[in-house]
């Protein structure tokens, strides 16, 4: 879905989305590397600077997707619920490729995205927002049970049973205390 920047009214343009919209389903599927079970939210596009062509996109979403725990490898739910602001600038300014000359960016604007040909691509915005919201590690919500499963995997490895990749975790203590002291 392409949104023309010129057509964004002063009050902003709101774009609602869910899994029913192909563009939103595709963005979520690419970001999460699988189709999510649930997705809903909206984009609110406002002109941040008409002279510079800057567009602020406030993104609000909820998404649920099947995942695998990075600790115990059991299936779990990845739930993301986020509101974030993203800033987009034209890739070209005055016919010249943006080089920081005409458009002055402040320190807070350094995480800026780009749009071309006067259009913001909603799929790209949602994909970026979902990617930024993902945790660095996916873990079970029931940490007590996850700890038990992880300890069982480590115990099996110590006993010579189990996958050899878990061998490096033999001395891991999920409580955070260091066994070497």
VEXZA-481463 format. One line per 3 residues: number of its first residue (from 0); for each residue y, x, z of N, C-alpha, C. Coordinates in nm, 4 decimals, always signed. Example, Ala and Ser with C-alpha at 12.3 -4.5 7.8 and 13.67 -1.06 7.14 Angstrom:
2
0) -0.5690,+1.3190,+0.7800,-0.4500,+1.2300,+0.7800,-0.3300,+1.3200,+0.7800 ~ -0.2250,+1.2850,+0.7080,-0.1060,+1.3670,+0.7140,+0.0030,+1.2900,+0.7870
***
This chain:
181
0) -0.1174,+0.0845,+0.0000,+0.0000,+0.0000,+0.0000,+0.1236,+0.0890,+0.0000 ~ +0.2060,+0.0734,-0.1018,+0.3290,+0.1513,-0.1141,+0.4478,+0.0656,-0.0709 ~ +0.5320,+0.1215,+0.0156,+0.6482,+0.0495,+0.0665,+0.7728,+0.1186,+0.0139
3) +0.8531,+0.0504,-0.0673,+0.9751,+0.1132,-0.1199,+1.0784,+0.1308,-0.0076 ~ +1.1284,+0.2523,+0.0074,+1.2267,+0.2830,+0.1114,+1.3546,+0.2034,+0.0877 ~ +1.3942,+0.1896,-0.0379,+1.5165,+0.1142,-0.0724,+1.5086,-0.0308,-0.0253
6) +1.3898,-0.0855,-0.0133,+1.3736,-0.2255,+0.0238,+1.3637,-0.2499,+0.1735 ~ +1.3785,-0.1460,+0.2549,+1.3704,-0.1637,+0.4000,+1.5038,-0.2190,+0.4504 ~ +1.5027,-0.3403,+0.5079,+1.6284,-0.3986,+0.5559,+1.6801,-0.3264,+0.6810
9) +1.8062,-0.3515,+0.7155,+1.8688,-0.2861,+0.8315,+1.7920,-0.3143,+0.9598 ~ +1.7366,-0.4335,+0.9731,+1.6602,-0.4695,+1.0929,+1.5198,-0.4081,+1.0920 ~ +1.4797,-0.3510,+0.9811,+1.3469,-0.2907,+0.9696,+1.2495,-0.3812,+0.8967
12) +1.1367,-0.3254,+0.8604,+1.0306,-0.4023,+0.7936,+0.9028,-0.3838,+0.8728 ~ +0.8451,-0.4946,+0.9119,+0.7202,-0.4924,+0.9888,+0.6035,-0.5206,+0.8947 ~ +0.4989,-0.4387,+0.9072,+0.3779,-0.4560,+0.8282,+0.2613,-0.4679,+0.9254
15) +0.2057,-0.5893,+0.9376,+0.0894,-0.6120,+1.0240,-0.0367,-0.5707,+0.9484 ~ -0.1370,-0.5253,+1.0246,-0.2622,-0.4862,+0.9598,-0.3809,-0.5131,+1.0516 ~ -0.4967,-0.5218,+0.9886,-0.6255,-0.5362,+1.0564,-0.7322,-0.4847,+0.9602
18) -0.8562,-0.5016,+0.9982,-0.9650,-0.4593,+0.9092,-0.9725,-0.5446,+0.7825 ~ -0.9049,-0.6590,+0.7819,-0.9069,-0.7456,+0.6626,-0.8298,-0.6849,+0.5456 ~ -0.7322,-0.5995,+0.5747,-0.6567,-0.5332,+0.4678,-0.7314,-0.4071,+0.4264
21) -0.7630,-0.3984,+0.2993,-0.8393,-0.2837,+0.2495,-0.7705,-0.1504,+0.2798 ~ -0.6376,-0.1440,+0.2609,-0.5660,-0.0188,+0.2828,-0.5794,+0.0283,+0.4282 ~ -0.5744,-0.0658,+0.5240,-0.5860,-0.0305,+0.6655,-0.7301,+0.0094,+0.6991
24) -0.8257,-0.0644,+0.6463,-0.9668,-0.0313,+0.6700,-0.9990,+0.1063,+0.6128 ~ -0.9465,+0.1365,+0.4942,-0.9701,+0.2673,+0.4332,-0.9063,+0.3796,+0.5144 ~ -0.7824,+0.3586,+0.5620,-0.7142,+0.4609,+0.6421,-0.7918,+0.4891,+0.7700
27) -0.8356,+0.3825,+0.8380,-0.9111,+0.3997,+0.9627,-1.0461,+0.4658,+0.9364 ~ -1.1127,+0.4244,+0.8313,-1.2437,+0.4823,+0.7986,-1.2329,+0.6311,+0.7683 ~ -1.1273,+0.6705,+0.6984,-1.1075,+0.8128,+0.6677,-1.0758,+0.8921,+0.7934
30) -0.9895,+0.8397,+0.8774,-0.9492,+0.9107,+0.9981,-1.0647,+0.9232,+1.0970 ~ -1.1403,+0.8161,+1.1151,-1.2495,+0.8143,+1.2125,-1.3825,+0.8608,+1.1533 ~ -1.3835,+0.8832,+1.0246,-1.5031,+0.9253,+0.9503,-1.6134,+0.8202,+0.9519
33) -1.5744,+0.6951,+0.9758,-1.6637,+0.5791,+0.9639,-1.5789,+0.4537,+0.9797 ~ -1.6308,+0.3432,+0.9334,-1.5562,+0.2173,+0.9447,-1.5553,+0.1746,+1.0916 ~ -1.4379,+0.1452,+1.1477,-1.4324,+0.1018,+1.2873,-1.4860,-0.0404,+1.3039
36) -1.5175,-0.0759,+1.4280,-1.5648,-0.2108,+1.4591,-1.4484,-0.3088,+1.4691 ~ -1.3326,-0.2598,+1.5127,-1.2147,-0.3452,+1.5284,-1.0889,-0.2627,+1.5024 ~ -0.9890,-0.3275,+1.4431,-0.8605,-0.2625,+1.4162,-0.7540,-0.3696,+1.4066
39) -0.6448,-0.3490,+1.4776,-0.5295,-0.4377,+1.4643,-0.4047,-0.3598,+1.5032 ~ -0.2940,-0.3996,+1.4465,-0.1684,-0.3350,+1.4806,-0.0604,-0.3644,+1.3787 ~ +0.0464,-0.2842,+1.3882,+0.1559,-0.3003,+1.2922,+0.2346,-0.1711,+1.2783
42) +0.3022,-0.1616,+1.1656,+0.3978,-0.0551,+1.1385,+0.5351,-0.1202,+1.1374 ~ +0.6336,-0.0564,+1.1983,+0.7711,-0.1035,+1.1913,+0.8531,+0.0092,+1.1311 ~ +0.8964,-0.0111,+1.0079,+0.9735,+0.0897,+0.9354,+1.1223,+0.0598,+0.9498
45) +1.1997,+0.1593,+0.9913,+1.3448,+0.1466,+1.0004,+1.4081,+0.2710,+0.9393 ~ +1.5255,+0.2527,+0.8853,+1.5981,+0.3663,+0.8272,+1.6602,+0.4450,+0.9422 ~ +1.6222,+0.5708,+0.9555,+1.6773,+0.6572,+1.0605,+1.8071,+0.7216,+1.0145
48) +1.8165,+0.7534,+0.8856,+1.9377,+0.8099,+0.8272,+1.9390,+0.7749,+0.6793 ~ +2.0266,+0.6842,+0.6424,+2.0336,+0.6421,+0.5020,+2.0769,+0.7588,+0.4136 ~ +2.1756,+0.8361,+0.4597,+2.2261,+0.9485,+0.3814,+2.1163,+1.0530,+0.3563
51) +2.0353,+1.0772,+0.4570,+1.9312,+1.1792,+0.4434,+1.7979,+1.1228,+0.3963 ~ +1.7869,+0.9910,+0.3918,+1.6626,+0.9292,+0.3468,+1.5530,+0.9295,+0.4516 ~ +1.5880,+0.9518,+0.5786,+1.4875,+0.9559,+0.6843,+1.4443,+0.8154,+0.7238
54) +1.3137,+0.7979,+0.7399,+1.2560,+0.6703,+0.7788,+1.1727,+0.6919,+0.9045 ~ +1.1999,+0.6085,+1.0047,+1.1215,+0.6123,+1.1288,+1.0164,+0.5029,+1.1183 ~ +0.8919,+0.5387,+1.1501,+0.7835,+0.4414,+1.1473,+0.7234,+0.4346,+1.2873
57) +0.7479,+0.3216,+1.3547,+0.6859,+0.2973,+1.4851,+0.5517,+0.2320,+1.4583 ~ +0.4471,+0.2964,+1.5048,+0.3109,+0.2534,+1.4777,+0.2458,+0.2082,+1.6075 ~ +0.1940,+0.0871,+1.6081,+0.1231,+0.0334,+1.7237,-0.0136,-0.0121,+1.6756
60) -0.1188,+0.0303,+1.7467,-0.2527,-0.0101,+1.7042,-0.3518,-0.0077,+1.8187 ~ -0.4607,-0.0842,+1.7984,-0.5805,-0.0822,+1.8824,-0.6962,-0.0663,+1.7856 ~ -0.7864,+0.0235,+1.8182,-0.9032,+0.0434,+1.7325,-1.0242,+0.0737,+1.8206
63) -1.1387,+0.0172,+1.7841,-1.2657,+0.0449,+1.8504,-1.3636,+0.0910,+1.7446 ~ -1.4368,+0.1965,+1.7797,-1.5331,+0.2512,+1.6852,-1.6520,+0.3095,+1.7604 ~ -1.7687,+0.2966,+1.7014,-1.8860,+0.3615,+1.7573,-1.8666,+0.5126,+1.7476
66) -1.9116,+0.5839,+1.8490,-1.8973,+0.7292,+1.8506,-2.0162,+0.7898,+1.9247 ~ -2.0162,+0.9206,+1.9326,-2.1188,+0.9934,+2.0061,-2.0489,+1.0828,+2.1076 ~ -2.0954,+1.0781,+2.2304,-2.0375,+1.1592,+2.3363,-2.0573,+1.3074,+2.3042
69) -1.9514,+1.3837,+2.3168,-1.9595,+1.5272,+2.2897,-2.0309,+1.6043,+2.4003 ~ -2.0533,+1.5415,+2.5154,-2.1221,+1.6079,+2.6261,-2.2717,+1.5794,+2.6249 ~ -2.3075,+1.4499,+2.6264,-2.4490,+1.4142,+2.6415,-2.5128,+1.3635,+2.5124
72) -2.4355,+1.3493,+2.4072,-2.4821,+1.3054,+2.2748,-2.5300,+1.1607,+2.2698 ~ -2.4996,+1.0823,+2.3694,-2.5358,+0.9408,+2.3694,-2.4301,+0.8603,+2.2935 ~ -2.4711,+0.7473,+2.2373,-2.3721,+0.6607,+2.1721,-2.2712,+0.6089,+2.2751
75) -2.1459,+0.5983,+2.2337,-2.0418,+0.5443,+2.3209,-1.9354,+0.4780,+2.2343 ~ -1.8364,+0.4222,+2.2984,-1.7287,+0.3544,+2.2288,-1.6040,+0.4409,+2.2322 ~ -1.5428,+0.4587,+2.1178,-1.4124,+0.5244,+2.1094,-1.3100,+0.4131,+2.1002
78) -1.2247,+0.4029,+2.2029,-1.1192,+0.3015,+2.2050,-0.9861,+0.3743,+2.2034 ~ -0.9058,+0.3455,+2.1023,-0.7724,+0.4026,+2.0924,-0.6724,+0.2884,+2.0950 ~ -0.5730,+0.3010,+2.1805,-0.4654,+0.2027,+2.1887,-0.3377,+0.2836,+2.2054
81) -0.2515,+0.2774,+2.1066,-0.1398,+0.3721,+2.1024,-0.0171,+0.3089,+2.0369 ~ +0.0965,+0.3578,+2.0803,+0.2231,+0.3316,+2.0131,+0.2885,+0.4670,+1.9940 ~ +0.3255,+0.4994,+1.8722,+0.3895,+0.6282,+1.8459,+0.4928,+0.6130,+1.7357
84) +0.5865,+0.7052,+1.7348,+0.6898,+0.7072,+1.6313,+0.6678,+0.8282,+1.5420 ~ +0.6731,+0.8037,+1.4133,+0.6590,+0.9096,+1.3146,+0.7842,+0.9087,+1.2277 ~ +0.8251,+1.0256,+1.1836,+0.9450,+1.0375,+1.1020,+0.9062,+1.0867,+0.9635
87) +0.9634,+1.0234,+0.8610,+0.9341,+1.0604,+0.7225,+1.0633,+1.0913,+0.6483 ~ +1.0594,+1.1966,+0.5682,+1.1742,+1.2389,+0.4879,+1.1313,+1.2452,+0.3416 ~ +1.2270,+1.2332,+0.2512,+1.1913,+1.2434,+0.1097,+1.1491,+1.3861,+0.0767
90) +1.0435,+1.3973,-0.0014,+0.9970,+1.5295,-0.0424,+1.0990,+1.5954,-0.1332 ~ +1.1715,+1.5137,-0.2071,+1.2754,+1.5650,-0.2954,+1.4094,+1.5103,-0.2491 ~ +1.5097,+1.5957,-0.2476,+1.6452,+1.5528,-0.2115,+1.7392,+1.5968,-0.3227
93) +1.8033,+1.5009,-0.3853,+1.8971,+1.5337,-0.4922,+1.8327,+1.6020,-0.6112 ~ +1.7052,+1.5717,-0.6368,+1.6382,+1.6320,-0.7511,+1.5775,+1.7677,-0.7206 ~ +1.6128,+1.8264,-0.6070,+1.5560,+1.9557,-0.5692,+1.4475,+1.9330,-0.4650
96) +1.3441,+2.0143,-0.4688,+1.2403,+2.0047,-0.3681,+1.3043,+2.0333,-0.2329 ~ +1.2676,+1.9540,-0.1306,+1.3266,+1.9698,+0.0017,+1.3049,+2.1120,+0.0516 ~ +1.4131,+2.1777,+0.0862,+1.4030,+2.3147,+0.1385,+1.4818,+2.3309,+0.2674
99) +1.5235,+2.2193,+0.3263,+1.6004,+2.2272,+0.4494,+1.7486,+2.2419,+0.4239 ~ +1.7903,+2.2432,+0.2986,+1.9310,+2.2638,+0.2673,+2.0171,+2.1433,+0.2957 ~ +1.9956,+2.0347,+0.2242,+2.0810,+1.9179,+0.2399,+2.0452,+1.8364,+0.3632
102) +1.9172,+1.8272,+0.3948,+1.8732,+1.7480,+0.5092,+1.8589,+1.8414,+0.6284 ~ +1.9417,+1.8178,+0.7308,+1.9373,+1.8987,+0.8514,+1.8430,+1.8344,+0.9520 ~ +1.7432,+1.9070,+0.9959,+1.6487,+1.8552,+1.0936,+1.6795,+1.9139,+1.2309
105) +1.6696,+1.8304,+1.3323,+1.6827,+1.8743,+1.4710,+1.5454,+1.9189,+1.5187 ~ +1.5406,+1.9835,+1.6360,+1.4135,+2.0322,+1.6903,+1.3135,+1.9176,+1.7072 ~ +1.3612,+1.7986,+1.7467,+1.2717,+1.6842,+1.7652,+1.2162,+1.6310,+1.6341
108) +1.2729,+1.6694,+1.5221,+1.2323,+1.6187,+1.3915,+1.1344,+1.7104,+1.3179 ~ +1.0880,+1.8142,+1.3845,+1.0067,+1.9125,+1.3132,+0.8686,+1.8597,+1.2756 ~ +0.8218,+1.7578,+1.3438,+0.6949,+1.6958,+1.3069,+0.7234,+1.5817,+1.2110
111) +0.7672,+1.6169,+1.0939,+0.8096,+1.5178,+0.9971,+0.7052,+1.5063,+0.8860 ~ +0.6845,+1.3833,+0.8394,+0.5979,+1.3613,+0.7251,+0.6851,+1.3463,+0.6016 ~ +0.6218,+1.3355,+0.4875,+0.6976,+1.3329,+0.3619,+0.6581,+1.2124,+0.2799
114) +0.7525,+1.1618,+0.2060,+0.7235,+1.0580,+0.1077,+0.7809,+1.1013,-0.0265 ~ +0.7241,+1.0474,-0.1341,+0.7676,+1.0845,-0.2689,+0.8028,+0.9597,-0.3485 ~ +0.8816,+0.9804,-0.4497,+0.9191,+0.8744,-0.5441,+0.9766,+0.7507,-0.4756
117) +1.0420,+0.7684,-0.3604,+1.1074,+0.6572,-0.2928,+1.0142,+0.5594,-0.2238 ~ +0.8870,+0.5968,-0.2053,+0.7888,+0.5071,-0.1440,+0.7160,+0.5767,-0.0299 ~ +0.6942,+0.5018,+0.0769,+0.6077,+0.5474,+0.1862,+0.4730,+0.4795,+0.1656
120) +0.3664,+0.5561,+0.1759,+0.2318,+0.5021,+0.1578,+0.1772,+0.4652,+0.2960 ~ +0.1594,+0.3353,+0.3191,+0.1160,+0.2856,+0.4504,-0.0195,+0.3439,+0.4909 ~ -0.1094,+0.3618,+0.3957,-0.2399,+0.4203,+0.4253,-0.2244,+0.5590,+0.4865
123) -0.1348,+0.6397,+0.4299,-0.1121,+0.7747,+0.4822,-0.0541,+0.7713,+0.6228 ~ +0.0388,+0.6790,+0.6479,+0.1006,+0.6679,+0.7801,-0.0037,+0.6297,+0.8843 ~ -0.0844,+0.5278,+0.8558,-0.1853,+0.4838,+0.9520,-0.2909,+0.5913,+0.9734
126) -0.3336,+0.6568,+0.8668,-0.4322,+0.7637,+0.8796,-0.3794,+0.8747,+0.9708 ~ -0.2530,+0.9127,+0.9512,-0.1934,+1.0174,+1.0340,-0.1846,+0.9740,+1.1800 ~ -0.1421,+0.8520,+1.2042,-0.1289,+0.8022,+1.3419,-0.2644,+0.7983,+1.4121
129) -0.3666,+0.7488,+1.3440,-0.5005,+0.7437,+1.4038,-0.5549,+0.8836,+1.4315 ~ -0.5307,+0.9744,+1.3408,-0.5773,+1.1125,+1.3596,-0.5076,+1.1766,+1.4791 ~ -0.3782,+1.1570,+1.4914,-0.3043,+1.2138,+1.6041,-0.3466,+1.1535,+1.7378
132) -0.3918,+1.0294,+1.7380,-0.4293,+0.9612,+1.8622,-0.5696,+0.9972,+1.9113 ~ -0.6514,+1.0552,+1.8266,-0.7885,+1.0846,+1.8666,-0.7934,+1.1959,+1.9712 ~ -0.8806,+1.1802,+2.0700,-0.8948,+1.2856,+2.1706,-0.9624,+1.4081,+2.1104
135) -0.9401,+1.5229,+2.1729,-1.0048,+1.6446,+2.1223,-1.1555,+1.6396,+2.1445 ~ -1.1990,+1.5664,+2.2472,-1.3413,+1.5482,+2.2733,-1.3657,+1.4028,+2.3080 ~ -1.4711,+1.3481,+2.2550,-1.5094,+1.2108,+2.2866,-1.6115,+1.2172,+2.3991
138) -1.5851,+1.1431,+2.5057,-1.6773,+1.1418,+2.6204,-1.7062,+0.9983,+2.6612 ~ -1.8187,+0.9795,+2.7270,-1.8578,+0.8490,+2.7774,-1.7548,+0.8002,+2.8790 ~ -1.7372,+0.6698,+2.8860,-1.6461,+0.6163,+2.9874,-1.7112,+0.6193,+3.1254
141) -1.8429,+0.6123,+3.1329,-1.9150,+0.6211,+3.2600,-1.9496,+0.7678,+3.2844 ~ -1.8568,+0.8413,+3.3440,-1.8750,+0.9862,+3.3614,-1.9901,+1.0197,+3.4564 ~ -2.0195,+0.9339,+3.5540,-2.1297,+0.9620,+3.6471,-2.2618,+0.9650,+3.5712
144) -2.2854,+0.8619,+3.4886,-2.4091,+0.8582,+3.4098,-2.4112,+0.9700,+3.3054 ~ -2.2961,+0.9983,+3.2459,-2.2867,+1.1076,+3.1486,-2.3232,+1.2402,+3.2149 ~ -2.2720,+1.2622,+3.3377,-2.3051,+1.3847,+3.4116,-2.4548,+1.3952,+3.4363
147) -2.5183,+1.2827,+3.4706,-2.6632,+1.2825,+3.4944,-2.7388,+1.3197,+3.3671 ~ -2.6989,+1.2589,+3.2553,-2.7670,+1.2900,+3.1289,-2.7458,+1.4358,+3.0891 ~ -2.6240,+1.4855,+3.1093,-2.5939,+1.6247,+3.0756,-2.6758,+1.7187,+3.1638
150) -2.6846,+1.6889,+3.2939,-2.7647,+1.7716,+3.3854,-2.9127,+1.7697,+3.3459 ~ -2.9622,+1.6524,+3.3023,-3.1016,+1.6431,+3.2580,-3.1242,+1.7295,+3.1337 ~ -3.0297,+1.7283,+3.0418,-3.0412,+1.8140,+2.9233,-3.0418,+1.9613,+2.9625
153) -2.9556,+1.9964,+3.0560,-2.9489,+2.1360,+3.1011,-3.0737,+2.1764,+3.1769 ~ -3.1264,+2.0853,+3.2581,-3.2487,+2.1138,+3.3331,-3.3663,+2.1327,+3.2376 ~ -3.3734,+2.0485,+3.1354,-3.4806,+2.0604,+3.0367,-3.4709,+2.1946,+2.9648
156) -3.3494,+2.2385,+2.9358,-3.3313,+2.3668,+2.8695,-3.3730,+2.4815,+2.9612 ~ -3.3366,+2.4715,+3.0876,-3.3730,+2.5766,+3.1849,-3.5234,+2.5862,+3.2003 ~ -3.5915,+2.4725,+3.1875,-3.7367,+2.4701,+3.1993,-3.8047,+2.5120,+3.0694
159) -3.7250,+2.5463,+2.9701,-3.7825,+2.5890,+2.8433,-3.8116,+2.4734,+2.7498 ~ -3.7666,+2.3562,+2.7849,-3.7860,+2.2378,+2.7027,-3.6490,+2.1954,+2.6513 ~ -3.6437,+2.1471,+2.5335,-3.5151,+2.0978,+2.4838,-3.4612,+2.1859,+2.3740
162) -3.3493,+2.1482,+2.3256,-3.2847,+2.2150,+2.2135,-3.2247,+2.3477,+2.2590 ~ -3.2478,+2.4581,+2.1840,-3.1956,+2.5887,+2.2247,-3.0424,+2.5975,+2.2277 ~ -2.9745,+2.5074,+2.1599,-2.8281,+2.5119,+2.1609,-2.7723,+2.4839,+2.3003
165) -2.8504,+2.4158,+2.3835,-2.8024,+2.3851,+2.5177,-2.8238,+2.5015,+2.6146 ~ -2.8881,+2.6068,+2.5714,-2.9128,+2.7223,+2.6569,-2.7854,+2.7851,+2.7118 ~ -2.6791,+2.7870,+2.6325,-2.5543,+2.8470,+2.6788,-2.4895,+2.7641,+2.7891
168) -2.5355,+2.6428,+2.8065,-2.4790,+2.5565,+2.9107,-2.5621,+2.5560,+3.0378 ~ -2.6595,+2.6433,+3.0479,-2.7509,+2.6427,+3.1620,-2.6787,+2.6559,+3.2956 ~ -2.5709,+2.7291,+3.3013,-2.4984,+2.7480,+3.4271,-2.3796,+2.6540,+3.4410
171) -2.3677,+2.5571,+3.3515,-2.2543,+2.4654,+3.3563,-2.2673,+2.3699,+3.4735 ~ -2.1604,+2.3542,+3.5496,-2.1558,+2.2598,+3.6607,-2.0446,+2.1600,+3.6320 ~ -2.0781,+2.0333,+3.6013,-1.9750,+1.9360,+3.5657,-1.8778,+1.9057,+3.6799
174) -1.9135,+1.9413,+3.8029,-1.8223,+1.9157,+3.9153,-1.7055,+2.0106,+3.9149 ~ -1.7137,+2.1197,+3.8360,-1.6022,+2.2133,+3.8249,-1.6152,+2.3342,+3.9146 ~ -1.7135,+2.3364,+4.0059,-1.7275,+2.4546,+4.0915,-1.7973,+2.5651,+4.0151
177) -1.7663,+2.6866,+4.0458,-1.8181,+2.8034,+3.9747,-1.9380,+2.8590,+4.0522 ~ -2.0570,+2.8590,+3.9912,-2.1784,+2.9078,+4.0570,-2.1791,+3.0581,+4.0763 ~ -2.0926,+3.1296,+4.0018,-2.0963,+3.2753,+4.0105,-2.0205,+3.3286,+4.1303
180) -1.9430,+3.2457,+4.1998,-1.8662,+3.2909,+4.3174,-1.9378,+3.2628,+4.4450
***
